[in-house]
Structures are given as C-alpha cells and as structure tokens.
Amino acid sequence: MTTYLTTEMAAYLEELDTFIDQQLRPLEQQNIHFFDHRRENSRTDWDNGGLPSKEWEALLEKAASMAREAGHLAYALPSEFGGRDGTNLEMAIIREHLAAKGLGLHCDLQNEHAIVGNFPIVLVFRDFGSDAQKDQFIPGSIDGSVVMAFGLTEPQHGSDATWMKSTGVRQTRDGVEGWLINGEKMWTTFAHRASHILLFVRTSGDEGSARGITCFVMPAGTPGFQIEEWLWTLNMPTDHPRVSLKDIWLPDSAILGKEGRGLEVAQHFLHENRIRQAAASLGTARYCIEETVAYANQRHTFGKPLSGNQSIQFRLAELHTDYQLIKSMTLQTAADIDALSKREVAEKISDKVAMCNYRANQLACRAADEAIQIHGGIGYSRHKQFEHHYRHHRRYRITEGSDEIQLRKIAGVLFGKIAVR
C-alpha cells in the first residue's frame, strides 16, 4: 500500500494543529458570532449589497497575517519567494486535513480563506509577466498589498470562454499604443477589494477560437469599469459582481503574457486548483461523516442508539467507502502532477484530475446532505455547520469547471475524442 503521509508531513500537520489551537481558536472564541448560528448574518453587510462585513474581512486578514508570520501562509510557494516549495501532494494532504476540522479561521469557506494559501497569481506573473510586472505584482501578491480579481466569465458565456463577447480594439492615445475595451463580465470575485483585475477580452480571431483572447492587468478604478450589481448566492455573503466595461483604455504594457494567448494565462493553474479543490471537498466529507458517526452513537431513539439501525450504518458506510476510494485517487493524482510538466499533465492525466474533482465535490454535497438528514431538525438548523458546508460545496460543482465539464473531459478521453499521450 502506498503511504503518502511522510514523517515530515505528519510533523507539519502537528505544527499546523498547534498553531490553530494556540493562536486561532482563542481568536475565534473572541469573535464567536462569526462561527455560531449567527455566522451568515454577522458576516454579511446586508445594507451594502450583501458584501462581506468589514469586521469579518478584517478578522480573516488578521488570521492570514498571523499565518504569514508563522511561516504557514506561503508554504506552497517556491523558496525563491519565501515559501517551502510545497508540492501538489503535500497541498492536497494539507487542504484535506484543514477542511476536515470544519469551519474556523484555519480554513473558512468564505473568500476561499486558508492559513496555507494557494497563491496562483504569483506563479502566473512568474511565468507570464514582464520584468516590470514581476517586480510590481509578485511581492504585493505575497504580502497582501496586491489583490487580483479575475474577469473571465461573461453573462452569456461561462464554461466556454472562447465565445466571449468582450472585445479590445487597437487605439493610440497621446502617442501610446493601447486598446479600447468594451463588454461585460460576470462573477468577478473580489472586485470590491481588488487592487487590480485580470481582464480577458477578444482582440483578434474568430468567435469560438482559443487564439485571439488577450489578458490585461487593469488597475481598479480605471475609468469605464463599473460594478452593476452584486449577485446574491446560495452561500452569503457575496463578493461576486456583474460588471460592465465601457470604453476602457489600457496600454500595451498592461498585457500579461502574449497578445492573443490569454487563455494560457487563465488555464495556467487549472489542474492544481482542481486537485486542491477536490482535497478540500474530501476534508469536508470526512468532517460530515465523522460528526454524524459520533452523533449516531450518542443519539438514542426508541430506546436504543441511532447507530444500531442498519439504515444508518449502511448510509455512512457507503459514504466512508467513497471517501477512502476518492482520497486514494486524489492523492495519487496529486503525486502524478508533481512528477510531470504542466504540458504533460494536460496531455496525460487531465481526465484523472477531472475524475477526482467531479467525485470529490459530489461526495462533499452528499455527505453534508446525509449529515443533515441523520441529525434531523438540529442538522437542518444553523446550529450545525452542515448546511453551510452543503451551500459552499454545491458551488464547487459549478466553479473550476462544472460537473458537466469534468464529465466532458473524462468522456473525451474514454471515447477517444481527446488523445492521451
């Protein structure tokens, strides 16, 4: 049997647990209204578009700063950027471990907050940025002074961005070559606190073509960028707006990567994000399963423990079996990603990544739903976390590639429509 948890990683998980228990738990208790049954109301500024409250975001930032000072936040970054060269396998183990603890400042579901960060923007600028862009954006992305929103999806075009309607046309201003941009975007997460926005628009090529889409780095507050509405979602608060782009002008120096090759930027961290998302979903599934097993042993109905009923045993046994199977494949796939180049990952195992993401996200939702059912009325209430987990992980079945996109990738390889090398 392959053992993925090395002695070193086991020791690091203990280090994280100590940090959580000694540093973060006391802070949570001082701010318990953000974590008990009042959490959604406390976190949401209902009179300001449903945005996260300033107090909630300040608390998350404080936790992130504490994790940064303790050397945890940048764990996954290369050592050249102050990180620990964390591998995809290690990050999968960490994300599963943190999510299995339930809600808290260590790994909360709002804002994708975690004390061990992803930092995909740093790697994007490392691999695609000009020297000036690297100097400007990499240090700021690490210390938190730079926050990037992501403007790819549009109201009429989500999973297939190649049909986007937003356009950029050549226009010179004051002797500077640049682009006039018009269109609209959807789900531009973090726009309310972003310093910059990665904006993807078609600058050449035909509709439906992957070539011809360019990525621009747009400073927040650029004239012509307008937030039209904040989109309230199943899991509140919201930081997802619909925005309009009206005669925005950006210079050539704002292009990230090569002109017309913007989708390469958008997909740069695709497989890593999906496998880490799968690991987080596995952690949530484990939390729901373990909490429900404990409850079933403790709860008595009709004179005997609830766990004495095979209908309860079998449902949890099935969830636990799926958890173990999907976890094994997810960790193996994460290890395979580490052993391959980005191109090789896309060519050889992208269907395996899709399998892990698809199954893990579904499992998290099923586990949360069963936890609600078995806990009964208290499970349905907000005094338990299960409804919160369900609402968040239901989103994962749409973002980072919907269930259907994952199945399309799997089927494409299965039926020989997509070649595996």
LUMVOVEX-141747 format. One record per residue (C-alpha): residue in one letter; x, y, z. Coordinates in nm, 3 decimals. Example, Ala and Ser with C-alpha at 12.3 -4.5 7.8 and 13.67 -1.06 7.14 Angstrom:
! LUMVOVEX-141747
pt res: a&px: 1.230&py: -0.450&pz: 0.780
pt res: s&px: 1.367&py: -0.106&pz: 0.714
This chain:
! LUMVOVEX-141747
pt res: m&px: 0.000&py: 0.000&pz: 0.000
pt res: t&px: 0.133&py: 0.342&pz: -0.094
pt res: t&px: 0.186&py: 0.571&pz: 0.207
pt res: y&px: 0.155&py: 0.936&pz: 0.110
pt res: l&px: 0.186&py: 1.082&pz: 0.459
pt res: t&px: 0.559&py: 1.106&pz: 0.523
pt res: t&px: 0.712&py: 1.157&pz: 0.867
pt res: e&px: 0.792&py: 1.515&pz: 0.768
pt res: m&px: 0.437&py: 1.589&pz: 0.655
pt res: a&px: 0.288&py: 1.431&pz: 0.967
pt res: a&px: 0.510&py: 1.657&pz: 1.176
pt res: y&px: 0.399&py: 1.961&pz: 0.977
pt res: l&px: 0.032&py: 1.877&pz: 1.027
pt res: e&px: 0.101&py: 1.866&pz: 1.400
pt res: e&px: 0.272&py: 2.204&pz: 1.370
pt res: l&px: -0.038&py: 2.342&pz: 1.198
pt res: d&px: -0.265&py: 2.192&pz: 1.464
pt res: t&px: -0.061&py: 2.356&pz: 1.738
pt res: f&px: -0.080&py: 2.692&pz: 1.563
pt res: i&px: -0.456&py: 2.655&pz: 1.521
pt res: d&px: -0.517&py: 2.552&pz: 1.882
pt res: q&px: -0.287&py: 2.810&pz: 2.041
pt res: q&px: -0.329&py: 3.109&pz: 1.810
pt res: l&px: -0.653&py: 3.085&pz: 1.614
pt res: r&px: -0.902&py: 2.914&pz: 1.849
pt res: p&px: -0.878&py: 3.189&pz: 2.112
pt res: l&px: -0.936&py: 3.449&pz: 1.839
pt res: e&px: -1.242&py: 3.256&pz: 1.720
pt res: q&px: -1.383&py: 3.246&pz: 2.073
pt res: q&px: -1.344&py: 3.623&pz: 2.097
pt res: n&px: -1.546&py: 3.652&pz: 1.776
pt res: i&px: -1.781&py: 3.358&pz: 1.819
pt res: h&px: -2.072&py: 3.534&pz: 1.644
pt res: f&px: -1.892&py: 3.474&pz: 1.314
pt res: f&px: -1.892&py: 3.098&pz: 1.371
pt res: d&px: -2.209&py: 3.002&pz: 1.557
pt res: h&px: -2.567&py: 3.004&pz: 1.427
pt res: r&px: -2.542&py: 3.382&pz: 1.366
pt res: r&px: -2.249&py: 3.344&pz: 1.127
pt res: e&px: -2.418&py: 3.432&pz: 0.798
pt res: n&px: -2.588&py: 3.738&pz: 0.940
pt res: s&px: -2.271&py: 3.853&pz: 1.119
pt res: r&px: -2.055&py: 3.809&pz: 0.812
pt res: t&px: -2.290&py: 3.989&pz: 0.572
pt res: d&px: -2.340&py: 4.362&pz: 0.529
pt res: w&px: -2.698&py: 4.334&pz: 0.408
pt res: d&px: -2.728&py: 4.711&pz: 0.358
pt res: n&px: -2.420&py: 4.725&pz: 0.135
pt res: g&px: -2.515&py: 4.492&pz: -0.147
pt res: g&px: -2.471&py: 4.178&pz: 0.062
pt res: l&px: -2.093&py: 4.221&pz: 0.068
pt res: p&px: -1.879&py: 4.072&pz: 0.345
pt res: s&px: -1.882&py: 4.296&pz: 0.651
pt res: k&px: -1.566&py: 4.496&pz: 0.715
pt res: e&px: -1.530&py: 4.332&pz: 1.056
pt res: w&px: -1.543&py: 3.981&pz: 0.906
pt res: e&px: -1.286&py: 4.058&pz: 0.638
pt res: a&px: -1.062&py: 4.225&pz: 0.895
pt res: l&px: -1.074&py: 3.910&pz: 1.106
pt res: l&px: -0.981&py: 3.693&pz: 0.807
pt res: e&px: -0.693&py: 3.926&pz: 0.726
pt res: k&px: -0.571&py: 3.911&pz: 1.084
pt res: a&px: -0.570&py: 3.531&pz: 1.070
pt res: a&px: -0.385&py: 3.540&pz: 0.737
pt res: s&px: -0.128&py: 3.780&pz: 0.881
pt res: m&px: -0.073&py: 3.551&pz: 1.178
pt res: a&px: -0.028&py: 3.256&pz: 0.941
pt res: r&px: 0.211&py: 3.460&pz: 0.729
pt res: e&px: 0.424&py: 3.550&pz: 1.030
pt res: a&px: 0.426&py: 3.187&pz: 1.145
pt res: g&px: 0.551&py: 3.073&pz: 0.804
pt res: h&px: 0.239&py: 2.881&pz: 0.702
pt res: l&px: 0.061&py: 3.106&pz: 0.454
pt res: a&px: 0.329&py: 3.087&pz: 0.183
pt res: y&px: 0.402&py: 2.715&pz: 0.231
pt res: a&px: 0.316&py: 2.624&pz: -0.129
pt res: l&px: 0.529&py: 2.897&pz: -0.287
pt res: p&px: 0.877&py: 2.830&pz: -0.428
pt res: s&px: 1.158&py: 2.904&pz: -0.184
pt res: e&px: 1.269&py: 3.193&pz: -0.407
pt res: f&px: 0.951&py: 3.370&pz: -0.296
pt res: g&px: 0.983&py: 3.281&pz: 0.071
pt res: g&px: 0.781&py: 2.958&pz: 0.057
pt res: r&px: 0.863&py: 2.598&pz: 0.141
pt res: d&px: 0.835&py: 2.454&pz: -0.211
pt res: g&px: 0.515&py: 2.275&pz: -0.117
pt res: t&px: 0.420&py: 2.005&pz: -0.367
pt res: n&px: 0.074&py: 1.934&pz: -0.502
pt res: l&px: 0.065&py: 1.612&pz: -0.299
pt res: e&px: 0.156&py: 1.800&pz: 0.018
pt res: m&px: -0.102&py: 2.070&pz: -0.054
pt res: a&px: -0.371&py: 1.806&pz: -0.112
pt res: i&px: -0.289&py: 1.645&pz: 0.223
pt res: i&px: -0.293&py: 1.984&pz: 0.397
pt res: r&px: -0.618&py: 2.101&pz: 0.237
pt res: e&px: -0.795&py: 1.778&pz: 0.328
pt res: h&px: -0.662&py: 1.797&pz: 0.683
pt res: l&px: -0.773&py: 2.157&pz: 0.736
pt res: a&px: -1.118&py: 2.112&pz: 0.581
pt res: a&px: -1.183&py: 1.807&pz: 0.798
pt res: k&px: -1.172&py: 2.034&pz: 1.104
pt res: g&px: -1.488&py: 2.214&pz: 0.998
pt res: l&px: -1.539&py: 2.590&pz: 0.990
pt res: g&px: -1.284&py: 2.816&pz: 1.153
pt res: l&px: -1.014&py: 3.074&pz: 1.094
pt res: h&px: -0.783&py: 2.794&pz: 0.982
pt res: c&px: -0.987&py: 2.720&pz: 0.671
pt res: d&px: -1.312&py: 2.906&pz: 0.627
pt res: l&px: -1.526&py: 2.862&pz: 0.319
pt res: q&px: -1.598&py: 3.231&pz: 0.264
pt res: n&px: -1.340&py: 3.401&pz: 0.038
pt res: e&px: -1.156&py: 3.067&pz: -0.006
pt res: h&px: -0.964&py: 3.161&pz: 0.309
pt res: a&px: -0.699&py: 2.919&pz: 0.438
pt res: i&px: -0.390&py: 2.958&pz: 0.655
pt res: v&px: -0.194&py: 2.768&pz: 0.388
pt res: g&px: -0.252&py: 2.970&pz: 0.073
pt res: n&px: -0.263&py: 2.882&pz: -0.296
pt res: f&px: -0.106&py: 3.197&pz: -0.449
pt res: p&px: -0.173&py: 3.108&pz: -0.815
pt res: i&px: -0.131&py: 3.475&pz: -0.914
pt res: v&px: 0.233&py: 3.470&pz: -0.803
pt res: l&px: 0.308&py: 3.178&pz: -1.034
pt res: v&px: 0.111&py: 3.337&pz: -1.318
pt res: f&px: 0.326&py: 3.650&pz: -1.303
pt res: r&px: 0.641&py: 3.445&pz: -1.260
pt res: d&px: 0.570&py: 3.253&pz: -1.579
pt res: f&px: 0.395&py: 3.516&pz: -1.793
pt res: g&px: 0.482&py: 3.858&pz: -1.655
pt res: s&px: 0.730&py: 4.110&pz: -1.790
pt res: d&px: 1.015&py: 4.209&pz: -1.560
pt res: a&px: 0.826&py: 4.522&pz: -1.461
pt res: q&px: 0.509&py: 4.322&pz: -1.387
pt res: k&px: 0.702&py: 4.069&pz: -1.180
pt res: d&px: 0.860&py: 4.344&pz: -0.972
pt res: q&px: 0.525&py: 4.517&pz: -0.921
pt res: f&px: 0.290&py: 4.227&pz: -0.858
pt res: i&px: 0.476&py: 3.929&pz: -0.713
pt res: p&px: 0.588&py: 4.085&pz: -0.382
pt res: g&px: 0.249&py: 4.256&pz: -0.337
pt res: s&px: 0.059&py: 3.935&pz: -0.403
pt res: i&px: 0.262&py: 3.763&pz: -0.133
pt res: d&px: 0.233&py: 4.033&pz: 0.133
pt res: g&px: -0.133&py: 4.103&pz: 0.057
pt res: s&px: -0.098&py: 4.459&pz: -0.073
pt res: v&px: -0.196&py: 4.341&pz: -0.423
pt res: v&px: -0.534&py: 4.169&pz: -0.467
pt res: m&px: -0.628&py: 4.040&pz: -0.811
pt res: a&px: -0.984&py: 3.985&pz: -0.926
pt res: f&px: -1.046&py: 3.758&pz: -1.225
pt res: g&px: -1.257&py: 3.885&pz: -1.516
pt res: l&px: -1.310&py: 3.589&pz: -1.748
pt res: t&px: -1.670&py: 3.467&pz: -1.729
pt res: e&px: -1.949&py: 3.662&pz: -1.901
pt res: p&px: -2.328&py: 3.662&pz: -1.853
pt res: q&px: -2.378&py: 3.453&pz: -2.167
pt res: h&px: -2.054&py: 3.257&pz: -2.163
pt res: g&px: -1.924&py: 3.062&pz: -1.866
pt res: s&px: -1.761&py: 2.723&pz: -1.919
pt res: d&px: -1.656&py: 2.802&pz: -2.276
pt res: a&px: -1.479&py: 3.136&pz: -2.269
pt res: t&px: -1.384&py: 3.116&pz: -2.636
pt res: w&px: -1.721&py: 3.269&pz: -2.728
pt res: m&px: -1.678&py: 3.575&pz: -2.508
pt res: k&px: -1.825&py: 3.899&pz: -2.640
pt res: s&px: -1.595&py: 4.147&pz: -2.466
pt res: t&px: -1.356&py: 4.297&pz: -2.718
pt res: g&px: -1.044&py: 4.506&pz: -2.738
pt res: v&px: -0.953&py: 4.711&pz: -3.047
pt res: r&px: -0.633&py: 4.895&pz: -3.121
pt res: q&px: -0.630&py: 5.262&pz: -3.024
pt res: t&px: -0.339&py: 5.501&pz: -2.979
pt res: r&px: -0.365&py: 5.772&pz: -2.713
pt res: d&px: -0.111&py: 6.050&pz: -2.670
pt res: g&px: 0.133&py: 5.854&pz: -2.880
pt res: v&px: 0.097&py: 5.538&pz: -2.666
pt res: e&px: -0.018&py: 5.215&pz: -2.830
pt res: g&px: -0.308&py: 5.056&pz: -2.649
pt res: w&px: -0.654&py: 4.903&pz: -2.658
pt res: l&px: -1.013&py: 5.024&pz: -2.625
pt res: i&px: -1.213&py: 4.763&pz: -2.435
pt res: n&px: -1.590&py: 4.713&pz: -2.421
pt res: g&px: -1.811&py: 4.435&pz: -2.290
pt res: e&px: -1.929&py: 4.286&pz: -1.963
pt res: k&px: -1.817&py: 4.026&pz: -1.712
pt res: m&px: -1.983&py: 3.805&pz: -1.453
pt res: w&px: -1.868&py: 3.665&pz: -1.117
pt res: t&px: -1.566&py: 3.896&pz: -1.096
pt res: t&px: -1.485&py: 3.776&pz: -0.746
pt res: f&px: -1.305&py: 4.010&pz: -0.501
pt res: a&px: -1.380&py: 4.316&pz: -0.716
pt res: h&px: -1.488&py: 4.510&pz: -0.407
pt res: r&px: -1.137&py: 4.498&pz: -0.260
pt res: a&px: -0.919&py: 4.427&pz: -0.563
pt res: s&px: -0.623&py: 4.648&pz: -0.644
pt res: h&px: -0.618&py: 4.507&pz: -0.998
pt res: i&px: -0.831&py: 4.291&pz: -1.224
pt res: l&px: -0.712&py: 4.034&pz: -1.476
pt res: l&px: -0.936&py: 4.118&pz: -1.770
pt res: f&px: -0.978&py: 3.874&pz: -2.060
pt res: v&px: -1.113&py: 4.010&pz: -2.390
pt res: r&px: -1.105&py: 3.909&pz: -2.755
pt res: t&px: -0.855&py: 4.117&pz: -2.951
pt res: s&px: -0.842&py: 3.905&pz: -3.267
pt res: g&px: -0.957&py: 3.578&pz: -3.419
pt res: d&px: -1.298&py: 3.423&pz: -3.471
pt res: e&px: -1.563&py: 3.352&pz: -3.211
pt res: g&px: -1.506&py: 3.008&pz: -3.065
pt res: s&px: -1.131&py: 3.019&pz: -3.125
pt res: a&px: -0.895&py: 2.976&pz: -2.831
pt res: r&px: -0.648&py: 3.209&pz: -3.001
pt res: g&px: -0.713&py: 3.580&pz: -3.008
pt res: i&px: -0.809&py: 3.629&pz: -2.641
pt res: t&px: -0.574&py: 3.862&pz: -2.452
pt res: c&px: -0.525&py: 3.907&pz: -2.078
pt res: f&px: -0.483&py: 4.261&pz: -1.943
pt res: v&px: -0.386&py: 4.374&pz: -1.594
pt res: m&px: -0.628&py: 4.656&pz: -1.519
pt res: p&px: -0.588&py: 4.879&pz: -1.210
pt res: a&px: -0.903&py: 4.903&pz: -1.002
pt res: g&px: -1.077&py: 5.233&pz: -1.054
pt res: t&px: -0.987&py: 5.254&pz: -1.423
pt res: p&px: -1.249&py: 5.475&pz: -1.594
pt res: g&px: -1.514&py: 5.265&pz: -1.767
pt res: f&px: -1.512&py: 4.975&pz: -1.521
pt res: q&px: -1.847&py: 4.968&pz: -1.345
pt res: i&px: -1.996&py: 4.726&pz: -1.093
pt res: e&px: -2.358&py: 4.688&pz: -1.200
pt res: e&px: -2.487&py: 4.458&pz: -0.924
pt res: w&px: -2.376&py: 4.221&pz: -0.654
pt res: l&px: -2.510&py: 3.874&pz: -0.721
pt res: w&px: -2.653&py: 3.713&pz: -0.408
pt res: t&px: -2.576&py: 3.343&pz: -0.399
pt res: l&px: -2.677&py: 3.030&pz: -0.210
pt res: n&px: -2.382&py: 3.095&pz: 0.023
pt res: m&px: -2.372&py: 3.451&pz: 0.156
pt res: p&px: -2.210&py: 3.700&pz: 0.188
pt res: t&px: -2.136&py: 3.769&pz: -0.176
pt res: d&px: -1.828&py: 3.910&pz: -0.341
pt res: h&px: -1.938&py: 3.821&pz: -0.694
pt res: p&px: -2.048&py: 4.114&pz: -0.914
pt res: r&px: -2.170&py: 4.162&pz: -1.267
pt res: v&px: -1.961&py: 4.437&pz: -1.421
pt res: s&px: -1.964&py: 4.645&pz: -1.738
pt res: l&px: -1.666&py: 4.755&pz: -1.945
pt res: k&px: -1.731&py: 5.082&pz: -2.128
pt res: d&px: -1.456&py: 5.240&pz: -2.336
pt res: i&px: -1.178&py: 5.126&pz: -2.103
pt res: w&px: -0.838&py: 5.215&pz: -2.242
pt res: l&px: -0.529&py: 5.016&pz: -2.146
pt res: p&px: -0.174&py: 5.040&pz: -2.286
pt res: d&px: 0.020&py: 4.752&pz: -2.442
pt res: s&px: 0.224&py: 4.732&pz: -2.121
pt res: a&px: -0.091&py: 4.610&pz: -1.942
pt res: i&px: -0.092&py: 4.284&pz: -2.143
pt res: l&px: 0.000&py: 3.979&pz: -1.935
pt res: g&px: 0.165&py: 3.710&pz: -2.145
pt res: k&px: 0.140&py: 3.719&pz: -2.522
pt res: e&px: -0.122&py: 3.908&pz: -2.718
pt res: g&px: -0.393&py: 3.663&pz: -2.827
pt res: r&px: -0.273&py: 3.391&pz: -2.589
pt res: g&px: -0.467&py: 3.492&pz: -2.280
pt res: l&px: -0.635&py: 3.156&pz: -2.225
pt res: e&px: -0.294&py: 3.011&pz: -2.148
pt res: v&px: -0.281&py: 3.252&pz: -1.855
pt res: a&px: -0.634&py: 3.160&pz: -1.744
pt res: q&px: -0.560&py: 2.787&pz: -1.754
pt res: h&px: -0.212&py: 2.809&pz: -1.603
pt res: f&px: -0.311&py: 2.678&pz: -1.258
pt res: l&px: -0.616&py: 2.482&pz: -1.369
pt res: h&px: -0.515&py: 2.129&pz: -1.272
pt res: e&px: -0.351&py: 2.234&pz: -0.945
pt res: n&px: -0.662&py: 2.425&pz: -0.841
pt res: r&px: -0.891&py: 2.138&pz: -0.928
pt res: i&px: -0.694&py: 1.878&pz: -0.735
pt res: r&px: -0.671&py: 2.103&pz: -0.429
pt res: q&px: -1.042&py: 2.175&pz: -0.452
pt res: a&px: -1.103&py: 1.800&pz: -0.461
pt res: a&px: -0.890&py: 1.759&pz: -0.148
pt res: a&px: -1.087&py: 2.030&pz: 0.034
pt res: s&px: -1.413&py: 1.859&pz: -0.062
pt res: l&px: -1.276&py: 1.532&pz: 0.074
pt res: g&px: -1.194&py: 1.704&pz: 0.402
pt res: t&px: -1.547&py: 1.839&pz: 0.428
pt res: a&px: -1.688&py: 1.492&pz: 0.354
pt res: r&px: -1.473&py: 1.346&pz: 0.632
pt res: y&px: -1.591&py: 1.614&pz: 0.875
pt res: c&px: -1.956&py: 1.538&pz: 0.797
pt res: i&px: -1.905&py: 1.161&pz: 0.820
pt res: e&px: -1.714&py: 1.170&pz: 1.148
pt res: e&px: -1.953&py: 1.415&pz: 1.313
pt res: t&px: -2.250&py: 1.203&pz: 1.207
pt res: v&px: -2.099&py: 0.875&pz: 1.327
pt res: a&px: -2.035&py: 1.034&pz: 1.667
pt res: y&px: -2.390&py: 1.169&pz: 1.678
pt res: a&px: -2.543&py: 0.834&pz: 1.575
pt res: n&px: -2.357&py: 0.661&pz: 1.858
pt res: q&px: -2.470&py: 0.919&pz: 2.112
pt res: r&px: -2.828&py: 0.975&pz: 1.997
pt res: h&px: -3.093&py: 0.735&pz: 2.133
pt res: t&px: -3.424&py: 0.677&pz: 1.960
pt res: f&px: -3.690&py: 0.425&pz: 2.061
pt res: g&px: -3.470&py: 0.309&pz: 2.345
pt res: k&px: -3.151&py: 0.232&pz: 2.154
pt res: p&px: -2.860&py: 0.415&pz: 1.988
pt res: l&px: -2.937&py: 0.553&pz: 1.643
pt res: s&px: -2.625&py: 0.376&pz: 1.517
pt res: g&px: -2.790&py: 0.040&pz: 1.588
pt res: n&px: -3.005&py: 0.084&pz: 1.278
pt res: q&px: -2.858&py: -0.071&pz: 0.964
pt res: s&px: -3.023&py: 0.201&pz: 0.757
pt res: i&px: -2.794&py: 0.449&pz: 0.936
pt res: q&px: -2.489&py: 0.222&pz: 0.933
pt res: f&px: -2.512&py: 0.147&pz: 0.563
pt res: r&px: -2.553&py: 0.510&pz: 0.456
pt res: l&px: -2.245&py: 0.615&pz: 0.647
pt res: a&px: -2.051&py: 0.305&pz: 0.542
pt res: e&px: -2.118&py: 0.389&pz: 0.179
pt res: l&px: -2.003&py: 0.749&pz: 0.226
pt res: h&px: -1.692&py: 0.633&pz: 0.409
pt res: t&px: -1.611&py: 0.385&pz: 0.133
pt res: d&px: -1.643&py: 0.652&pz: -0.134
pt res: y&px: -1.429&py: 0.887&pz: 0.075
pt res: q&px: -1.148&py: 0.633&pz: 0.101
pt res: l&px: -1.158&py: 0.547&pz: -0.270
pt res: i&px: -1.167&py: 0.906&pz: -0.391
pt res: k&px: -0.899&py: 1.011&pz: -0.142
pt res: s&px: -0.662&py: 0.743&pz: -0.270
pt res: m&px: -0.708&py: 0.851&pz: -0.629
pt res: t&px: -0.681&py: 1.220&pz: -0.543
pt res: l&px: -0.352&py: 1.179&pz: -0.359
pt res: q&px: -0.212&py: 0.960&pz: -0.635
pt res: t&px: -0.316&py: 1.211&pz: -0.899
pt res: a&px: -0.162&py: 1.496&pz: -0.699
pt res: a&px: 0.163&py: 1.297&pz: -0.684
pt res: d&px: 0.143&py: 1.239&pz: -1.061
pt res: i&px: 0.105&py: 1.614&pz: -1.120
pt res: d&px: 0.427&py: 1.668&pz: -0.925
pt res: a&px: 0.610&py: 1.418&pz: -1.147
pt res: l&px: 0.504&py: 1.579&pz: -1.477
pt res: s&px: 0.542&py: 1.912&pz: -1.653
pt res: k&px: 0.233&py: 2.129&pz: -1.697
pt res: r&px: 0.207&py: 2.024&pz: -2.061
pt res: e&px: 0.241&py: 1.657&pz: -1.970
pt res: v&px: -0.030&py: 1.691&pz: -1.705
pt res: a&px: -0.267&py: 1.837&pz: -1.966
pt res: e&px: -0.178&py: 1.567&pz: -2.218
pt res: k&px: -0.165&py: 1.261&pz: -1.993
pt res: i&px: -0.377&py: 1.291&pz: -1.679
pt res: s&px: -0.623&py: 1.580&pz: -1.718
pt res: d&px: -0.906&py: 1.323&pz: -1.720
pt res: k&px: -0.781&py: 1.184&pz: -1.388
pt res: v&px: -0.786&py: 1.533&pz: -1.237
pt res: a&px: -1.142&py: 1.573&pz: -1.368
pt res: m&px: -1.246&py: 1.241&pz: -1.209
pt res: c&px: -1.113&py: 1.346&pz: -0.869
pt res: n&px: -1.273&py: 1.689&pz: -0.884
pt res: y&px: -1.609&py: 1.558&pz: -1.004
pt res: r&px: -1.640&py: 1.279&pz: -0.750
pt res: a&px: -1.499&py: 1.467&pz: -0.450
pt res: n&px: -1.726&py: 1.768&pz: -0.498
pt res: q&px: -2.030&py: 1.546&pz: -0.530
pt res: l&px: -1.924&py: 1.348&pz: -0.223
pt res: a&px: -1.899&py: 1.662&pz: -0.011
pt res: c&px: -2.256&py: 1.755&pz: -0.102
pt res: r&px: -2.387&py: 1.403&pz: -0.038
pt res: a&px: -2.207&py: 1.379&pz: 0.296
pt res: a&px: -2.343&py: 1.716&pz: 0.409
pt res: d&px: -2.693&py: 1.620&pz: 0.298
pt res: e&px: -2.682&py: 1.287&pz: 0.482
pt res: a&px: -2.545&py: 1.460&pz: 0.791
pt res: i&px: -2.841&py: 1.697&pz: 0.785
pt res: q&px: -3.085&py: 1.408&pz: 0.744
pt res: i&px: -2.941&py: 1.188&pz: 1.016
pt res: h&px: -2.910&py: 1.477&pz: 1.261
pt res: g&px: -3.274&py: 1.561&pz: 1.193
pt res: g&px: -3.407&py: 1.902&pz: 1.290
pt res: i&px: -3.086&py: 2.018&pz: 1.454
pt res: g&px: -2.897&py: 1.918&pz: 1.139
pt res: y&px: -3.126&py: 2.134&pz: 0.930
pt res: s&px: -3.070&py: 2.429&pz: 1.164
pt res: r&px: -2.776&py: 2.665&pz: 1.154
pt res: h&px: -2.666&py: 2.546&pz: 1.497
pt res: k&px: -2.478&py: 2.279&pz: 1.300
pt res: q&px: -2.236&py: 2.351&pz: 1.016
pt res: f&px: -2.368&py: 2.101&pz: 0.765
pt res: e&px: -2.600&py: 2.339&pz: 0.579
pt res: h&px: -2.308&py: 2.582&pz: 0.540
pt res: h&px: -2.084&py: 2.309&pz: 0.400
pt res: y&px: -2.353&py: 2.200&pz: 0.158
pt res: r&px: -2.412&py: 2.552&pz: 0.028
pt res: h&px: -2.043&py: 2.615&pz: -0.027
pt res: h&px: -1.950&py: 2.284&pz: -0.187
pt res: r&px: -2.255&py: 2.296&pz: -0.411
pt res: r&px: -2.078&py: 2.591&pz: -0.570
pt res: y&px: -1.772&py: 2.375&pz: -0.640
pt res: r&px: -1.985&py: 2.167&pz: -0.874
pt res: i&px: -2.010&py: 2.473&pz: -1.098
pt res: t&px: -1.687&py: 2.669&pz: -1.048
pt res: e&px: -1.341&py: 2.546&pz: -1.154
pt res: g&px: -1.526&py: 2.352&pz: -1.423
pt res: s&px: -1.881&py: 2.230&pz: -1.374
pt res: d&px: -1.976&py: 1.863&pz: -1.327
pt res: e&px: -2.060&py: 1.857&pz: -1.697
pt res: i&px: -1.722&py: 1.999&pz: -1.799
pt res: q&px: -1.545&py: 1.735&pz: -1.588
pt res: l&px: -1.755&py: 1.457&pz: -1.743
pt res: r&px: -1.693&py: 1.602&pz: -2.089
pt res: k&px: -1.318&py: 1.574&pz: -2.030
pt res: i&px: -1.348&py: 1.219&pz: -1.894
pt res: a&px: -1.574&py: 1.109&pz: -2.180
pt res: g&px: -1.349&py: 1.276&pz: -2.435
pt res: v&px: -1.059&py: 1.055&pz: -2.330
pt res: l&px: -1.278&py: 0.748&pz: -2.279
pt res: f&px: -1.426&py: 0.767&pz: -2.631
pt res: g&px: -1.103&py: 0.867&pz: -2.800
pt res: k&px: -1.212&py: 1.220&pz: -2.881
pt res: i&px: -0.925&py: 1.358&pz: -2.675
pt res: a&px: -0.588&py: 1.192&pz: -2.725
pt res: v&px: -0.385&py: 1.085&pz: -2.422
pt res: r&px: -0.013&py: 1.071&pz: -2.485
